[in-house]
């Protein structure tokens, strides 16, 4: 059975949380260099950016990829915000 948009976005929730907590200073980064922290945040930004682009192939009727890209913006608000937050965090650090 194919995943739904909601399931895909739920899978990205950990990345949203990580990015938000790193920025807030509540994520445990003890023993990590700033470069390592930035790399971790970038990987999570990349993950969210990728899932936000999920869409079925319009030319393949059997493609059951959930249409996250075409989903209502209200469903993706926290994910889009986390991408911006993570990108801004890396630029500032």
C-alpha positions in Angstrom: 0.0 0.0 0.0 1.3 3.4 -0.9 2.0 6.1 1.6 -0.3 9.1 2.0 0.7 12.7 2.1 0.0 12.7 5.8 2.3 9.7 6.3 5.1 11.2 4.3 4.9 14.5 6.2 4.8 12.6 9.5 8.0 10.9 8.5 9.6 14.3 8.2 8.4 15.5 11.6 11.6 14.3 13.3 13.6 16.6 11.0 11.4 19.5 11.8 11.9 18.9 15.5 15.6 18.5 15.2 16.0 21.8 13.2 13.8 23.7 15.6 15.6 22.4 18.7 19.0 23.1 17.3 18.0 26.7 16.6 16.4 27.0 20.1 19.6 25.6 21.7 17.7 22.7 23.3 19.0 19.9 21.1 22.0 18.0 22.6 25.0 18.9 20.5 27.5 18.2 23.2 30.9 17.2 21.7 29.9 18.4 18.2 31.8 21.1 16.3 29.8 23.8 14.7 30.6 22.3 11.3 29.2 18.9 12.5 26.0 20.7 13.7 25.6 22.5 10.5 26.1 19.3 8.5 23.4 17.6 10.6 21.0 20.5 10.1 21.8 20.4 6.4 21.0 16.7 6.1 17.6 17.4 7.7 16.9 20.4 5.5 17.8 18.2 2.5 15.4 15.5 3.7 12.5 17.9 4.1 13.2 19.6 0.8 13.1 16.2 -0.9 9.8 15.1 0.6 8.2 18.4 -0.1 8.8 17.7 -3.8 7.2 14.2 -3.8 4.7 14.0 -6.7 3.5 11.2 -8.9 4.8 11.0 -12.5 2.0 12.5 -14.5 2.8 10.2 -17.4 2.7 7.0 -15.3 -0.9 6.1 -14.2 0.4 3.4 -11.9 2.7 5.7 -10.0 1.4 5.8 -6.4 3.8 8.4 -5.1 1.9 10.7 -2.8 1.4 14.2 -4.1 3.1 16.2 -1.4 4.1 18.9 -3.8 0.5 19.4 -4.8 -0.9 19.2 -1.2 -2.5 22.2 0.5 0.1 24.6 1.9 -1.5 24.3 5.3 -0.5 20.7 5.5 3.2 21.6 4.8 3.6 24.8 6.9 5.9 23.4 9.6 8.0 21.6 7.1 8.5 24.6 4.9 9.3 26.8 7.9 11.8 24.2 9.2 13.6 24.4 5.8 13.9 28.1 6.1 14.9 27.9 9.8 17.6 25.4 9.0 18.9 27.3 6.0 19.0 30.5 8.1 20.7 28.7 11.0 23.5 27.4 8.8 24.0 30.8 7.2 24.3 32.4 10.6 26.7 29.8 12.0 
